[in-house]
Amino acid sequence: MDSVDDVMSIAEMVEERRHLTAVAYRMLGSRAGAGNVVDEVYRRWYGLSARERARIAQPLSWLVTSTDHICLARLAAGPSNPPDAPAPGRPDAHSAVSAQPEPEPEPELEPEPEWEWNSERGGPGDRARHSLRARRARPTAAREHDAVSGALRDACVAQTPDVLVALLAPDVSVSFDGGGKVRTRVRSVHGSRQVARSLLTLLAPLPRTTLNTGSVNGRTGLVAHYDREVAAVLTLDVAAPYVVQVWVTLNPDKLRSWT
């Protein structure tokens, strides 16, 4: 995924992983086994070169076929994970991956400390340092940061590109952390108009999708829900009146504690 036009909405990302999990569950009868298979499928996807991925006209079909092949290989090798206890009736694709009760929403979202980005853990190191330098050069008060974050959220919900561009620094960049667990961009996006396009697509107000502000590492950021589960968390580095860096966490493992 090298083109901004290829950015997926969080609704598409979540539904794609759910679909693959349902396919694997129906074949293996184990939720844990299904999750492991889907992780392996995405590892194979990212193991391809960018050119190889670009040649795949129907990525979902490729992912489903890979899921089938991995499941068949595991079944042929014998049971490595015992199936879950059978539930009454035959589970359908949705219930297979959505059996847990929906949690009540938290009044304020605070991630675990290990979620924070840093260059040693593969985060956007140079961009992060540049962004922090910009913030130190012109400290942004909490009230200003909150105002810019709220305006960014409103522009994404209203899908107003001109308003969104006006809130972004000309050299703004956005980096995506999918952890190899969802199909998202590998490379960062740079420039106010390109970043605006990617955010409007990623955070499109589709059915069952909500976007709100929330506390992220002690500062106001954005938290996107899909079916009341946290699907994306956005850290915003602000040098008022602009956003100078956006970090998007989409890795379901990192988001589990938020939900």
C-alpha positions in Angstrom: 0.0 0.0 0.0 2.0 3.0 -1.2 -0.8 5.2 -2.5 -3.0 7.3 -0.3 -5.9 6.1 -2.4 -5.3 2.6 -0.9 -5.9 3.6 2.7 -8.7 1.6 4.2 -11.3 2.7 6.7 -11.2 1.3 10.2 -14.5 -0.4 9.5 -13.0 -2.3 6.5 -9.9 -3.3 8.5 -12.0 -4.6 11.4 -14.4 -6.5 9.2 -11.7 -8.0 7.1 -9.9 -9.5 10.2 -13.3 -10.7 11.6 -14.1 -12.4 8.3 -10.8 -14.2 8.2 -11.1 -15.2 11.9 -14.6 -16.6 11.1 -13.3 -18.6 8.2 -10.5 -20.1 10.3 -12.8 -20.8 13.2 -15.2 -22.7 11.1 -12.4 -24.9 9.8 -10.5 -25.4 13.1 -13.2 -25.1 15.8 -10.9 -23.1 18.0 -10.9 -19.4 18.6 -7.3 -19.4 19.8 -6.3 -21.4 16.8 -8.2 -19.1 14.5 -6.5 -16.1 15.9 -3.1 -17.7 15.4 -3.9 -18.6 11.8 -5.1 -15.0 11.0 -1.9 -13.6 12.5 0.1 -16.0 10.2 -1.9 -14.9 7.2 -1.0 -11.2 7.8 2.6 -12.2 8.4 2.6 -13.8 4.9 0.9 -10.7 3.5 3.6 -8.4 4.9 6.3 -10.9 3.9 5.5 -10.0 0.3 7.3 -7.1 -1.3 5.4 -3.9 -2.1 5.5 -4.8 -5.7 4.1 -8.3 -5.1 1.3 -6.9 -3.0 0.5 -4.3 -5.6 0.0 -7.1 -8.2 -2.8 -8.7 -6.1 -6.0 -7.4 -7.6 -8.3 -8.8 -4.8 -6.4 -8.7 -1.5 -9.3 -10.2 0.5 -9.5 -13.2 -1.8 -5.7 -13.7 -1.4 -6.1 -13.5 2.4 -9.0 -16.0 2.5 -7.2 -18.4 0.2 -4.1 -18.2 2.5 -6.4 -18.8 5.5 -7.8 -21.9 3.9 -4.3 -23.3 3.0 -2.9 -22.7 6.5 -6.0 -24.3 8.2 -5.8 -27.3 5.9 -2.1 -27.8 6.6 -2.8 -27.6 10.4 -5.6 -30.1 10.1 -3.5 -32.5 8.1 -0.7 -32.2 10.7 -3.1 -33.2 13.5 -4.7 -31.2 16.3 -2.3 -28.9 17.9 -4.9 -26.9 19.7 -8.0 -28.5 21.2 -11.3 -27.1 19.8 -13.4 -24.9 22.0 -16.3 -26.5 23.8 -19.2 -26.7 21.4 -21.9 -24.1 21.7 -25.7 -24.9 21.2 -26.4 -24.8 17.5 -23.9 -24.0 14.7 -22.1 -20.7 15.1 -22.4 -18.3 12.2 -19.6 -16.1 10.9 -20.5 -13.2 13.2 -21.1 -15.1 16.5 -17.8 -17.0 15.9 -15.8 -13.8 16.5 -18.2 -11.7 18.6 -19.2 -14.0 21.3 -17.9 -11.9 24.2 -20.3 -9.4 25.8 -19.8 -5.8 24.9 -18.1 -3.8 27.7 -19.4 -0.5 29.1 -17.5 2.5 27.7 -14.9 4.1 30.0 -15.3 7.7 31.0 -11.7 8.5 30.0 -9.3 6.4 28.0 -5.8 5.9 29.3 -3.4 3.5 27.5 -0.9 1.3 29.2 2.6 3.0 29.4 4.1 0.6 26.9 1.9 1.9 24.2 3.9 5.2 23.9 5.9 5.5 20.7 9.7 5.7 20.7 12.3 5.3 18.1 13.9 2.2 19.8 10.6 0.3 19.3 10.3 1.0 15.7 8.2 4.2 16.0 8.6 7.1 13.6 11.9 8.1 15.3 13.1 11.1 13.2 9.6 12.4 12.7 8.9 12.1 16.4 12.0 14.0 17.4 11.3 16.7 14.8 7.8 17.0 16.1 8.9 17.2 19.7 11.5 19.9 18.8 8.7 21.9 17.2 6.6 21.5 20.3 9.4 22.6 22.6 10.2 25.6 20.4 6.6 26.7 20.8 5.0 25.1 23.9 1.4 24.4 23.3 -0.9 24.9 26.3 -3.3 22.2 27.2 -6.3 24.4 26.3 -4.8 25.1 22.8 -4.0 21.4 22.3 -7.6 20.5 23.3 -9.1 23.0 20.9 -7.0 21.8 17.9 -7.7 18.2 18.7 -11.5 18.9 19.0 -11.5 20.8 15.7 -9.6 17.9 14.0 -12.2 15.4 15.2 -15.0 17.6 14.0 -13.5 18.0 10.6 -13.0 14.3 10.2 -16.6 13.5 11.3 -18.0 16.2 9.0 -15.7 15.1 6.2 -14.6 18.7 5.4 -11.2 18.4 3.7 -10.5 22.2 3.5 -11.1 22.6 7.2 -8.9 19.6 7.9 -6.1 20.9 5.7 -6.2 24.2 7.5 -5.6 22.5 10.8 -2.5 20.6 9.6 1.0 21.9 9.3 2.3 22.0 5.6 4.9 19.3 6.5 2.7 17.2 8.7 3.1 13.5 8.6 1.0 10.5 9.7 2.4 7.1 10.6 0.4 3.9 11.0 1.1 1.1 13.5 -0.9 -2.0 12.5 1.6 -4.4 14.2 1.3 -6.7 11.2 -2.2 -7.7 12.5 -4.4 -5.7 10.1 -3.9 -4.6 6.5 -2.8 -1.0 6.6 -0.1 1.3 5.2 3.5 0.5 5.8 4.9 3.9 4.8 4.0 7.3 6.4 2.1 9.9 4.6 3.5 13.4 4.3 2.0 16.8 3.5 -1.2 18.5 4.7 -3.4 17.5 1.7 -2.2 13.9 1.5 -2.5 13.5 5.3 -6.0 15.0 5.2 -7.1 12.5 2.5 -5.7 9.6 4.5 -7.4 10.6 7.7 -10.8 11.3 6.0 -10.7 7.8 4.5 -9.4 6.0 7.7 -11.9 7.7 9.9 -14.9 7.8 7.6 -18.1 8.0 9.6 -19.5 4.7 8.4 -22.3 2.8 10.2 -21.2 1.4 13.6 -18.2 3.7 13.6 -17.7 6.6 16.1 -14.9 9.1 16.6 -14.4 11.0 19.9 -11.6 12.9 21.7 -10.0 11.1 24.6 -7.0 11.3 26.9 -4.0 9.7 25.1 -0.7 9.7 27.0 -1.8 12.7 29.0 -2.9 14.8 26.1 -6.1 14.9 24.1 -6.1 12.6 21.1 -8.7 10.8 19.0 -10.3 7.4 19.8 -12.3 5.6 17.1 -14.7 2.8 17.9 -16.2 0.2 15.7 -19.1 -1.7 17.3 -18.1 -0.1 20.6 -14.6 -1.7 20.4 -11.6 0.6 20.1 -10.4 0.3 16.6 -7.9 3.1 16.4 -6.1 5.6 18.7 -4.5 8.7 17.3 -1.8 10.6 19.1 -1.6 14.2 18.0 1.5 16.3 18.3 0.4 19.9 18.2 2.3 23.1 17.7 -0.6 25.5 17.9 -2.5 26.3 15.8 -1.4 23.2 13.7 -1.1 19.5 14.1 2.5 18.6 13.1 2.5 14.8 13.6 -0.2 12.1 13.8 0.5 8.6 15.1 -2.2 6.0 14.4 -2.3 2.8 16.4 -4.4 0.1 14.7 -2.6 -3.0 16.2 -5.5 -4.9 17.9 -3.1 -6.3 20.5 -2.2 -2.8 21.7 -5.8 -1.7 21.6 -7.2 -4.6 23.6 -6.6 -2.8 26.9 -8.4 0.3 25.7 -11.5 -1.7 24.9 
